[in-house]
Amino acid sequence: MRPPFHPDRDQLDLVTILAALSDPTRLGIVATLSEVGEVSCSSFGDAATKTALSYHYAKLREAGVTRTRIDGTQRFISLRRDDLEERFPGLLDSVVTNARRTKLGGAAS
């Protein structure tokens, strides 16, 4: 099995990242990962069907938002926080903060 594609740090593109983050399911995955760190891809099983989750994971990975690590038959997903911060300082924190506020139904302060 070949390893999944991850763009290099210098290939990260703001428009592609924002497009990946525009979906509520993907935004929820990113917000969760920002809290818990690396998790098994099966951790989000209640968020959508397995096929839909695979699609969302691929979109996030190909945009450079997440990294997928394969260990045996399991796949683990984590944020590429350092790469994103280096390329687009403050972007990830801003997106996650906004996602949490929206999820809680609160207004931005």
C-alpha positions as CSV (number, residue, x, y, z in Angstrom):
1,M,0.0,0.0,0.0
2,R,1.4,3.4,-1.0
3,P,1.3,6.2,1.6
4,P,-1.4,8.8,1.2
5,F,-0.6,12.1,-0.5
6,H,0.2,15.1,1.6
7,P,1.2,18.4,0.0
8,D,4.5,19.9,1.1
9,R,4.3,22.9,3.4
10,D,5.2,25.3,0.5
11,Q,2.4,23.8,-1.6
12,L,-0.3,24.8,0.9
13,D,-2.8,27.1,-0.8
14,L,-5.1,29.3,1.1
15,V,-8.0,29.0,-1.3
16,T,-7.8,25.2,-1.2
17,I,-7.6,25.1,2.6
18,L,-10.6,27.5,2.9
19,A,-12.6,25.4,0.5
20,A,-11.9,22.3,2.5
21,L,-12.9,24.0,5.7
22,S,-16.2,25.3,4.2
23,D,-18.0,22.1,4.8
24,P,-19.6,21.7,8.3
25,T,-18.6,18.1,8.7
26,R,-15.0,18.8,7.8
27,L,-15.0,21.9,10.1
28,G,-16.3,19.7,12.9
29,I,-13.5,17.2,12.3
30,V,-10.9,20.0,12.5
31,A,-12.4,21.4,15.7
32,T,-12.4,18.0,17.3
33,L,-8.8,17.3,16.2
34,S,-7.7,20.7,17.7
35,E,-9.0,19.5,21.1
36,V,-7.9,15.8,21.1
37,G,-4.9,15.6,18.8
38,E,-4.4,12.5,16.7
39,V,-7.3,10.0,16.6
40,S,-8.3,6.9,14.7
41,C,-10.4,7.7,11.6
42,S,-13.1,5.5,13.1
43,S,-13.5,8.0,15.9
44,F,-15.9,10.1,13.8
45,G,-18.2,7.2,12.9
46,D,-21.3,8.9,14.1
47,A,-20.6,12.1,12.1
48,A,-21.4,10.5,8.7
49,T,-21.3,7.2,6.7
50,K,-17.9,5.6,6.2
51,T,-17.9,6.5,2.6
52,A,-18.7,10.2,3.3
53,L,-16.1,10.3,6.1
54,S,-13.4,8.9,3.7
55,Y,-14.3,11.7,1.2
56,H,-14.0,14.3,4.0
57,Y,-10.7,13.0,5.3
58,A,-9.3,13.0,1.7
59,K,-10.4,16.6,1.2
60,L,-8.7,17.8,4.4
61,R,-5.6,15.8,3.7
62,E,-5.2,16.8,0.1
63,A,-5.7,20.5,1.1
64,G,-2.9,20.1,3.7
65,V,-5.1,20.6,6.8
66,T,-4.6,17.1,8.2
67,R,-2.0,14.3,8.1
68,T,-3.0,10.7,7.9
69,R,-0.7,8.1,9.5
70,I,-1.2,4.4,8.7
71,D,-0.5,1.8,11.4
72,G,-1.3,-1.7,10.3
73,T,-5.0,-1.7,9.3
74,Q,-5.8,1.5,11.1
75,R,-5.5,5.1,9.9
76,F,-4.9,8.0,12.3
77,I,-5.6,11.6,11.5
78,S,-4.1,14.7,13.0
79,L,-3.9,18.4,12.2
80,R,-0.9,19.8,10.4
81,R,-0.9,22.7,12.9
82,D,2.8,23.6,12.6
83,D,2.7,23.7,8.8
84,L,-0.5,25.7,8.7
85,E,0.8,28.2,11.3
86,E,4.0,28.6,9.4
87,R,2.2,29.3,6.1
88,F,-0.9,31.2,7.4
89,P,-0.3,32.4,11.0
90,G,-3.4,32.4,13.1
91,L,-5.6,30.9,10.5
92,L,-6.3,27.6,12.2
93,D,-6.8,29.1,15.6
94,S,-9.3,31.6,14.1
95,V,-11.2,28.9,12.2
96,V,-11.4,26.6,15.3
97,T,-12.5,29.4,17.6
98,N,-15.2,30.4,15.2
99,A,-16.3,26.8,14.7
100,R,-16.7,26.4,18.5
101,R,-18.7,29.6,18.8
102,T,-21.0,28.5,16.0
103,K,-21.4,25.0,17.4
104,L,-22.4,26.4,20.8
105,G,-24.8,28.8,19.1
106,G,-23.1,31.8,20.6
107,A,-22.4,35.1,19.0
108,A,-18.8,36.2,18.3
109,S,-17.7,38.6,21.1
